[in-house]
Amino acid sequence: MEKLRRVLSGQDDEEQGLTSQGLDSSSLSFSTRLKWFAICFVSGVFFSILGTGLLWLPGGLKLFAVFYTFGNIAALASTCFLMGPMKQLKKMFETTRLFATIIMILCFVFTLCAALWWHKKGLAVLFCILQFLSMTWYSLSYIPFARDAVIKCCSSLIS
C-alpha cells in the first residue's frame, strides 16, 4: 500500500524536476484524493447513464449529448485526483495515447456541436458512439497488451 501511495503521489519518480513535482503533487491527503477520485468517477458514470436514459424522452437529444459528454469528461478527469493534473496531461498526450486522446476530445466537442448548434440527431449519436470507442481505446492503453489482445480478437472474428 505504501508503494502505491508513493507512485500515485509522484514521490517514486526521482527524475522529475522540482517545478514539475510541485505542479504534479497535491496538497490533498492520499485518502482524500482517493475519495474525490471515486466521487468524480462515479458521478461521471452516473451522468453518462442518466444522459443515455434522457435520450428516449421527447426532445432529449440535447440533454443526452450534454450529460453523456459531461459524464465522460468527469470520469476522465477523476484520474487527476490520483496522479495530479500535469502528470495526467503528460500521460494523455504520450505517443501511445495521442491518437485516442485527440479523437476523444474531438468527439466531445463534435457531440455538443451536433446536438446544440447543428441540431443533427444522427451525428450526435454517432459522435457519442465514437466517444465511447475512443475512451475505451484510451483506457486500454493503460493495461499492458490489452490493445494487442483486442486487435487480435477482432481480427480473428473478421477472418
BATOR-722953 format. One line per field, with one value per residue (C-alpha): residue number from 1; residue in three letters; chain; x, y, z. Coordinates in Angstrom, 3 decimals, padded with zeros to 6 digits. Example, Ala and Ser with C-alpha at 12.3 -4.5 7.8 and 13.67 -1.06 7.14 Angstrom:
// BATOR-722953
k	[1,2]
r	[ALA,SER]
c	[A,A]
east	[012.300,013.670]
north	[-004.500,-001.060]
up	[007.800,007.140]
//
This chain:
// BATOR-722953
k	[1,2,3,4,5,6,7,8,9,10,11,12,13,14,15,16,17,18,19,20,21,22,23,24,25,26,27,28,29,30,31,32,33,34,35,36,37,38,39,40,41,42,43,44,45,46,47,48,49,50,51,52,53,54,55,56,57,58,59,60,61,62,63,64,65,66,67,68,69,70,71,72,73,74,75,76,77,78,79,80,81,82,83,84,85,86,87,88,89,90,91,92,93,94,95,96,97,98,99,100,101,102,103,104,105,106,107,108,109,110,111,112,113,114,115,116,117,118,119,120,121,122,123,124,125,126,127,128,129,130,131,132,133,134,135,136,137,138,139,140,141,142,143,144,145,146,147,148,149,150,151,152,153,154,155,156,157,158,159]
r	[MET,GLU,LYS,LEU,ARG,ARG,VAL,LEU,SER,GLY,GLN,ASP,ASP,GLU,GLU,GLN,GLY,LEU,THR,SER,GLN,GLY,LEU,ASP,SER,SER,SER,LEU,SER,PHE,SER,THR,ARG,LEU,LYS,TRP,PHE,ALA,ILE,CYS,PHE,VAL,SER,GLY,VAL,PHE,PHE,SER,ILE,LEU,GLY,THR,GLY,LEU,LEU,TRP,LEU,PRO,GLY,GLY,LEU,LYS,LEU,PHE,ALA,VAL,PHE,TYR,THR,PHE,GLY,ASN,ILE,ALA,ALA,LEU,ALA,SER,THR,CYS,PHE,LEU,MET,GLY,PRO,MET,LYS,GLN,LEU,LYS,LYS,MET,PHE,GLU,THR,THR,ARG,LEU,PHE,ALA,THR,ILE,ILE,MET,ILE,LEU,CYS,PHE,VAL,PHE,THR,LEU,CYS,ALA,ALA,LEU,TRP,TRP,HIS,LYS,LYS,GLY,LEU,ALA,VAL,LEU,PHE,CYS,ILE,LEU,GLN,PHE,LEU,SER,MET,THR,TRP,TYR,SER,LEU,SER,TYR,ILE,PRO,PHE,ALA,ARG,ASP,ALA,VAL,ILE,LYS,CYS,CYS,SER,SER,LEU,ILE,SER]
c	[A,A,A,A,A,A,A,A,A,A,A,A,A,A,A,A,A,A,A,A,A,A,A,A,A,A,A,A,A,A,A,A,A,A,A,A,A,A,A,A,A,A,A,A,A,A,A,A,A,A,A,A,A,A,A,A,A,A,A,A,A,A,A,A,A,A,A,A,A,A,A,A,A,A,A,A,A,A,A,A,A,A,A,A,A,A,A,A,A,A,A,A,A,A,A,A,A,A,A,A,A,A,A,A,A,A,A,A,A,A,A,A,A,A,A,A,A,A,A,A,A,A,A,A,A,A,A,A,A,A,A,A,A,A,A,A,A,A,A,A,A,A,A,A,A,A,A,A,A,A,A,A,A,A,A,A,A,A,A]
east	[000.000,002.861,004.404,001.059,000.904,004.436,003.743,000.403,001.803,004.803,007.325,008.639,009.576,013.036,013.676,011.128,012.451,011.419,008.997,007.347,006.975,005.326,002.812,002.019,001.823,-001.322,-001.944,-004.713,-004.032,-003.951,-007.304,-008.915,-007.601,-008.981,-012.370,-012.526,-011.406,-014.274,-016.782,-015.746,-015.642,-018.986,-020.562,-019.225,-020.674,-023.971,-024.236,-023.420,-026.128,-028.571,-027.838,-028.492,-031.843,-032.743,-032.187,-035.513,-037.514,-039.120,-036.538,-033.990,-031.168,-029.632,-029.787,-028.351,-025.408,-024.641,-024.995,-023.199,-020.293,-020.093,-020.108,-017.239,-015.232,-015.835,-014.789,-011.658,-010.853,-011.213,-007.719,-006.343,-007.037,-004.816,-001.799,-002.224,-003.389,000.016,001.003,-002.418,-002.000,001.505,000.218,-002.750,-000.500,002.143,002.622,000.790,-002.344,-002.081,-004.397,-007.077,-006.835,-007.265,-010.195,-011.780,-011.521,-012.796,-015.749,-016.572,-016.655,-018.439,-021.100,-022.020,-021.899,-024.097,-026.706,-026.736,-025.904,-026.203,-029.353,-028.277,-029.509,-027.754,-024.404,-024.752,-025.411,-022.541,-020.150,-021.325,-020.549,-017.142,-016.674,-017.298,-014.951,-012.153,-012.429,-012.314,-009.246,-007.644,-008.379,-006.974,-003.649,-003.093,-003.393,-000.320,-001.016,-004.770,-004.871,-002.960,-005.429,-008.412,-006.856,-006.097,-009.628,-011.262,-009.056,-009.879,-013.605,-013.303,-011.336]
north	[000.000,002.362,001.727,002.602,005.845,006.798,006.049,007.911,010.914,011.158,010.524,007.466,009.435,010.794,012.039,014.860,018.334,020.404,022.530,019.504,017.796,020.925,021.013,017.305,016.934,017.677,019.265,016.703,013.598,010.215,009.149,012.456,012.070,008.508,009.709,012.526,010.152,007.816,010.678,012.155,008.778,007.562,010.950,010.656,007.191,008.350,011.338,009.162,006.660,009.474,011.018,007.704,007.467,011.010,010.138,008.307,011.315,013.601,016.235,014.578,014.607,017.819,016.577,013.244,014.853,017.224,014.681,011.893,014.146,015.736,012.273,011.107,014.242,013.830,010.170,011.092,014.000,011.780,010.429,013.916,013.302,010.234,011.481,015.241,017.284,017.862,014.203,013.254,015.622,014.301,010.733,011.639,013.081,010.336,008.800,005.592,007.578,010.631,009.421,008.188,011.408,013.654,011.611,011.579,015.372,015.991,013.686,015.601,018.868,017.491,015.750,019.027,020.920,018.351,018.389,022.033,024.065,021.887,020.065,016.807,013.882,011.214,012.977,013.480,009.774,008.851,011.108,009.593,006.139,007.405,008.931,005.529,003.747,006.305,006.342,002.553,002.550,005.238,003.259,000.067,001.841,001.716,-002.089,-003.883,-005.771,-005.026,-003.243,-006.080,-008.580,-006.572,-006.260,-009.992,-010.853,-008.578,-009.824,-013.430,-012.580,-010.922,-013.730]
up	[000.000,000.801,-002.643,-004.271,-002.295,-003.364,-007.033,-007.087,-005.249,-007.565,-004.772,-006.573,-009.704,-008.944,-012.488,-012.197,-011.569,-008.577,-010.627,-012.196,-008.828,-007.436,-010.286,-010.040,-006.294,-004.419,-001.073,-000.513,001.543,-000.146,001.308,000.284,-003.254,-003.411,-002.170,-004.739,-007.479,-006.569,-006.302,-009.653,-011.418,-010.051,-010.882,-014.416,-014.848,-013.320,-015.686,-018.694,-017.747,-016.968,-020.355,-022.063,-020.288,-021.306,-024.965,-025.021,-023.850,-026.438,-027.327,-025.064,-027.593,-026.263,-022.681,-023.760,-025.531,-022.669,-019.840,-021.701,-022.666,-019.214,-017.651,-019.828,-019.079,-015.329,-015.439,-017.373,-015.051,-011.982,-012.548,-011.953,-008.270,-008.330,-010.236,-010.479,-013.465,-015.058,-014.900,-016.273,-019.227,-019.922,-019.925,-022.127,-024.807,-024.831,-028.256,-027.285,-026.341,-028.577,-031.340,-028.915,-026.882,-029.919,-031.249,-027.796,-027.358,-030.883,-030.235,-027.025,-028.970,-032.037,-029.929,-028.284,-031.587,-033.346,-030.591,-029.502,-032.613,-035.700,-034.454,-036.148,-034.071,-036.096,-035.892,-032.147,-031.625,-033.971,-032.036,-028.740,-030.106,-031.212,-027.737,-026.192,-028.591,-028.240,-024.436,-024.424,-026.676,-024.495,-021.306,-022.802,-023.328,-019.558,-019.465,-020.794,-024.038,-023.861,-027.202,-028.852,-027.412,-028.708,-032.177,-032.262,-031.091,-033.660,-036.482,-035.614,-035.667,-039.070,-040.719]
//
